[in-house]
Amino acid sequence: MLEIPGILDRSVSRRRVLQFGGVGALAAVLNQSRTVAAEPQPRKPIQSCIMLMLYGGPSHLDTVDMKPDAPSEVRGQYRPIQTNVPGRIVCEHLSSCSQVMDRMAVIRSMHHDLTNHNSAMYQAMIGRAPSSNNEILGADRARDFPNFGATLSYLAAIGVMPPTVNPLTTVALPHVMHNVVDLAGQNAGFLGASHDPMQITGEPHLPDFKVRNLRLPADVTENRMSDRRSLLQSLDKKIGSETDGEGLRSYQKRATELLQSEGIQAAFDLERETQRVRQRYGSHKLGQSLLLARRLVESGVRFINVHDGVRNGQDANWDSHSTIFPRHRELLAPLDHGLSALIEDLEDRGLLEETLVVVMGEFGRTPRINASAGRDHWPNCYSVLMAGGGVEGGSVYGASDRLGAYPISGAVTPGDLAATMFWRFGLNYQREIIDRLGRPFPIAAGQPIRSLFPAVGL
C-alpha cells in the first residue's frame, strides 16, 4: 500500500532510502511495456472505474441469479421480487437496486477453479490465476502481478494513457482485505511500489474520519517543508551516484502534489457533501465509502477499489458457511442502499456513461444449502454486476443451469473481465508488460465482452 517515506518523517535512514530507490530502479529497468497487433478500440472510452469487491463470496443464488423453481435446498429462504426490467427478478433484500436494474447488466456465467479465498481474490483483483489454489501467504512483489489500478498507473506514467488533473491514478478504501495475512493482489506487484494504490484506512461514516498524509502536521510550516524538499534533493544527488532513486523520487513527487493540491484534499473531504446526499448513500461504512469513490471519480482518479466485507475478522464478511440467510440479510442492506445511490448519483451528475461500476466477489456459493444452513465456496459459477461505462442496461450475459451450478452459455473468466475493463479504458488489452525476470505478459489474459457495450462503437 502507498506510504510516503522521506517527506514528513522526522528521520529517514540511508538504508531505507536506498531500499526504496532500489525497488524503483529495478522496476524502471524491467517494467517496460510492449505493444502488439492493434485491436479495435471503442470510440467512447471510460474515464474511471469503481470496483466494489464483496470479500468472502456472496451467494449468486440468493441475490441476482435466483432459482425460484429449484428444490428448497437450492432456492433458499429469500423471496424473489420483480425489478424495473420486465421479467427480471432479484432477491427481496435488493429492493432499491431492483429499481436501477435498467441501468445495470448481470453476468451470470463467471467461473474459475480456485476454491481458496486468498488465491481466488488474487485472481479477482488482477485477472489471472496464481500458480496454485493453495493459500497465498501475503504479497510477494517479485512474483505478484499488478492489480488493475496499478497497471493503469504504470501505463499513465509511461504516457500510454492521457494525463488527468489528478496525480492519483488509483485509490483503495476503506481497509486492506485480510484473511490471516493481507491478501495478495492489492498492490502493484512487480511493477514496483510507486504504482501501488493510495490505501485509505478508516471509517468514512464516522464524524472524525480524516485521510492521513493529506495535510501538513501542525508543527511543519511551508518553510520547513521547503527545507525538507531541499534536503531530499541533496540526498537524491548522493543516491544517484550509487543507485537509481527513481522509486523514492516518485513517492516524493506524489507526496508533494498531495500536500499542495487543494483539489485532492477536497476530494477526500466528505464534509463538503450535504446531509441529504450523505443520507442518500446511507450512514454506514459501505455507503460512505461509495460516496467517497464518487468524489474521487469527479476529481479524476482512474480506478477506485472499494472493499466490503472485512472489518473485524470472519464475523463481518460474505463467507457464510453457516446461517447464511441472517448474515447475507445484514450485508445486503447497506449494499442495496449504497449501490443504488451510487448509480443514481453518477447518472444525475452526468458521470455514469464515463464511469464503469463493477460489483463482484471472488466466487459464489454452493447450490445446495449445507447441514449448517449455509453455503460453501463455489467458483464454478457466480454472478457479476456492471453498471455505467456504456454497458447495456437491463441486459443479462450468459446463463447458469437450473441449479446455478455451472454456466450453460456465455462462460466468462476473470481474465475476460479484466480484458473488458482495459478495453473500455481504450487500451489494447494485449499490450505487454515485462516482469522482473524479463518475461512479457499481456495486461489481460482474456477477451473483452464487447456485446455488453453495443452503444460504444468500435
SVG drawing of the C-alpha trace seen along z (x, -y; Angstrom):
<svg xmlns="http://www.w3.org/2000/svg" viewBox="-42 -29 70 60">
<polyline fill="none" stroke="black" stroke-width="0.4" points="0.0,0.0 1.1,-3.5 3.2,-5.0 5.2,-8.2 8.7,-7.9 11.0,-10.9 8.6,-13.8 7.0,-14.0 9.2,-11.6 11.4,-13.2 14.3,-10.9 14.8,-8.5 17.7,-6.0 20.0,-5.9 19.3,-2.1 15.6,-2.8 16.2,-5.5 18.4,-3.1 15.9,-0.3 13.1,-2.3 15.4,-3.6 16.5,-0.1 12.9,1.0 12.3,-1.8 15.5,-1.1 14.6,2.5 11.1,1.6 12.4,-1.1 14.7,1.3 12.5,4.3 8.9,2.9 8.8,1.6 5.6,2.3 5.4,3.5 2.7,3.1 1.3,5.9 -1.1,6.1 -3.7,3.3 -7.1,4.2 -10.3,2.3 -10.9,-0.3 -14.2,-1.8 -15.0,-5.3 -16.1,-6.3 -13.6,-5.1 -14.4,-5.4 -12.5,-7.8 -12.9,-5.9 -13.8,-2.6 -15.2,-1.8 -14.7,1.9 -16.7,3.0 -15.2,6.2 -17.6,8.2 -15.0,10.3 -15.9,13.7 -18.1,14.8 -21.7,13.6 -24.3,16.1 -25.4,15.6 -28.4,17.9 -29.7,15.5 -29.1,12.2 -29.2,11.8 -29.4,15.4 -32.3,16.8 -33.8,20.2 -37.4,20.0 -38.4,23.3 -35.5,25.3 -35.8,27.6 -36.0,26.0 -32.4,27.0 -31.3,24.9 -33.6,21.9 -33.2,20.8 -35.3,18.6 -35.4,15.2 -38.4,14.3 -37.7,13.1 -39.1,9.6 -39.7,8.1 -37.3,5.3 -38.0,2.4 -36.8,4.6 -39.8,6.8 -39.2,10.5 -36.1,9.8 -36.1,10.8 -33.7,10.2 -33.8,11.1 -36.2,9.2 -33.4,7.6 -32.3,5.7 -35.4,3.6 -33.6,0.4 -31.3,2.0 -34.3,3.5 -35.3,0.0 -32.0,-0.7 -31.7,2.7 -32.5,0.9 -29.0,-0.7 -27.2,2.5 -26.1,5.7 -25.7,9.1 -23.1,11.6 -24.4,15.0 -21.7,17.2 -18.5,16.2 -16.3,19.2 -12.9,20.4 -11.4,23.3 -10.0,21.7 -11.8,22.5 -9.5,20.7 -10.3,17.2 -6.8,15.8 -6.0,17.3 -9.4,16.5 -9.3,12.9 -5.8,12.5 -7.3,13.7 -10.3,11.4 -8.0,8.4 -5.6,9.0 -7.5,11.1 -5.2,14.1 -4.7,17.2 -1.9,17.7 0.4,20.8 -1.8,22.9 -5.0,23.0 -3.1,23.1 -3.2,20.4 -1.3,17.3 0.7,16.2 0.7,12.5 2.1,10.3 5.3,11.0 6.4,8.2 8.9,10.3 6.2,12.7 2.8,11.0 1.2,9.3 -0.1,5.8 -3.8,5.2 -5.9,3.2 -5.4,-0.2 -1.7,0.3 -1.5,1.3 -3.3,-1.8 -0.9,-3.9 2.0,-2.4 0.5,-2.9 -0.3,-6.5 3.3,-7.0 4.8,-5.9 2.3,-8.0 0.1,-5.3 -2.9,-6.9 -3.7,-10.6 -2.9,-12.6 -5.6,-13.8 -5.6,-16.8 -5.2,-14.4 -1.8,-12.9 -3.5,-9.9 -4.4,-7.2 -5.7,-4.6 -7.1,-4.5 -8.2,-1.7 -10.6,-2.0 -11.7,-1.8 -9.4,1.0 -6.9,3.6 -8.5,7.0 -7.2,9.5 -7.5,13.3 -4.8,14.4 -2.5,12.2 -3.1,9.2 -4.3,10.6 -2.1,10.5 -3.4,8.7 -3.9,5.4 -0.7,3.7 1.4,3.2 3.4,6.4 6.4,6.5 5.7,3.0 7.0,1.5 5.6,-0.2 5.4,-3.6 2.3,-2.3 0.6,-1.0 -2.9,-2.3 -3.2,-5.0 -4.6,-3.0 -7.2,-4.7 -8.0,-3.1 -10.7,-4.4 -14.4,-4.6 -15.8,-7.2 -19.2,-7.1 -17.8,-8.4 -17.7,-12.2 -13.9,-12.1 -13.0,-10.5 -9.8,-12.0 -7.3,-10.9 -3.8,-10.7 -0.9,-12.4 -3.1,-15.0 -2.3,-17.9 1.0,-19.1 1.4,-18.4 0.7,-21.4 4.4,-21.9 5.5,-21.8 5.3,-25.2 5.6,-25.7 9.2,-27.0 10.1,-23.8 8.5,-21.8 10.6,-23.6 13.8,-22.9 12.9,-19.2 12.5,-19.1 15.9,-20.8 17.4,-18.2 15.8,-15.4 17.1,-16.8 20.6,-16.8 20.1,-13.1 18.9,-12.4 22.2,-13.5 24.0,-11.2 21.7,-8.3 22.0,-8.8 25.7,-8.1 25.1,-4.7 21.7,-3.5 18.7,-4.8 16.4,-6.6 13.5,-6.8 11.2,-4.8 11.8,-7.1 11.6,-10.2 8.2,-9.1 7.0,-8.8 8.3,-12.3 6.7,-13.9 3.4,-12.3 3.6,-13.3 4.3,-16.9 1.5,-17.0 -0.9,-15.6 0.1,-18.1 -0.1,-21.0 -3.3,-20.2 -6.4,-21.7 -8.5,-19.8 -7.2,-16.4 -7.7,-17.3 -11.2,-18.4 -12.0,-15.2 -11.4,-13.2 -13.5,-15.7 -16.9,-14.1 -18.0,-17.0 -18.4,-19.0 -21.4,-16.9 -24.8,-17.9 -26.6,-15.8 -29.2,-14.9 -26.6,-13.3 -24.8,-11.6 -28.1,-10.1 -28.9,-9.0 -25.9,-6.7 -26.6,-5.5 -24.9,-6.2 -22.8,-3.1 -19.2,-2.3 -20.0,-0.9 -22.4,-3.7 -20.0,-6.5 -17.1,-4.6 -19.1,-4.6 -19.8,-8.3 -16.1,-8.9 -15.5,-6.8 -17.9,-9.1 -16.0,-12.1 -12.7,-10.5 -14.2,-9.9 -15.1,-13.6 -11.6,-14.6 -10.1,-12.5 -9.0,-9.3 -9.0,-6.5 -9.5,-3.4 -11.1,-3.0 -11.2,0.2 -13.9,0.3 -13.6,3.3 -16.6,4.6 -17.0,7.4 -13.8,7.3 -14.0,5.3 -13.1,7.4 -12.5,10.9 -14.7,13.6 -17.9,12.3 -18.2,9.4 -17.8,10.8 -19.8,12.7 -18.2,16.1 -21.4,17.8 -20.7,21.5 -23.4,21.4 -26.6,19.4 -26.2,17.7 -29.6,16.1 -29.3,13.8 -25.7,12.9 -26.5,12.1 -29.5,10.1 -27.3,8.0 -24.8,7.4 -27.4,6.9 -29.0,3.9 -26.0,1.5 -25.1,2.9 -28.6,2.3 -28.7,-1.2 -25.2,-2.3 -25.0,-0.8 -28.4,-2.1 -27.4,-5.6 -24.1,-5.5 -25.7,-4.6 -28.4,-7.2 -25.9,-9.9 -23.4,-9.2 -26.3,-9.4 -27.6,-12.7 -24.1,-14.2 -23.6,-13.1 -20.8,-10.7 -22.4,-7.3 -21.6,-6.8 -17.9,-7.5 -17.6,-5.5 -17.8,-1.7 -19.1,-0.2 -18.2,3.5 -19.6,5.4 -18.2,8.9 -16.9,11.4 -14.1,13.8 -16.5,16.7 -20.1,17.7 -21.7,20.2 -22.7,23.9 -26.1,24.5 -27.2,26.8 -27.6,25.5 -25.4,27.4 -26.3,29.0 -25.3,25.8 -27.9,23.7 -25.0,22.2 -23.5,22.4 -19.8,23.3 -17.3,21.9 -18.3,22.3 -16.1,20.9 -17.7,23.0 -20.5,20.4 -21.3,17.0 -22.5,13.5 -21.0,10.1 -23.0,6.8 -21.9,4.0 -23.3,0.5 -22.4,-2.6 -19.5,-2.8 -21.7,-2.2 -22.9,1.2 -26.3,2.2 -28.7,1.6 -31.2,4.3 -29.2,7.0 -28.0,10.4 -24.9,12.1 -24.5,15.8 -26.7,18.2 -26.3,20.8 -28.0,24.2 -31.3,24.8 -29.4,25.2 -27.0,22.3 -24.1,24.7 -22.4,24.3 -22.6,22.0 -24.6,23.3 -23.9,20.4 -21.5,17.4 -18.9,18.6 -16.8,15.8 -13.4,15.9 -11.8,13.3 -9.3,12.8 -12.2,11.8 -13.5,9.3 -10.0,7.8 -9.8,7.5 -13.2,5.9 -12.2,3.2 -8.9,2.4 -10.7,2.3 -13.3,-0.1 -10.4,-2.4 -9.5,-2.5 -6.4,-0.3 -5.0,2.6 -5.6,5.4 -2.9,7.4 -0.3,4.8 2.6,6.5 4.4,5.6 7.6,7.2 8.1,8.9 11.3,8.9 12.6,11.9 12.2,10.2 9.2,12.2 6.5,10.5 2.8,10.8 -0.3,9.2 -2.1,6.9 -5.1,9.1 -5.4,12.9 -8.8,13.0 -11.1,11.4 -13.4,8.4 -17.2,9.0 -17.9,6.5 -21.5,7.4 -22.3,5.9 -21.5,2.5 -23.3,2.2 -23.5,-1.6 -19.8,-2.5 -18.9,-1.6 -15.7,-0.2"/>
</svg>
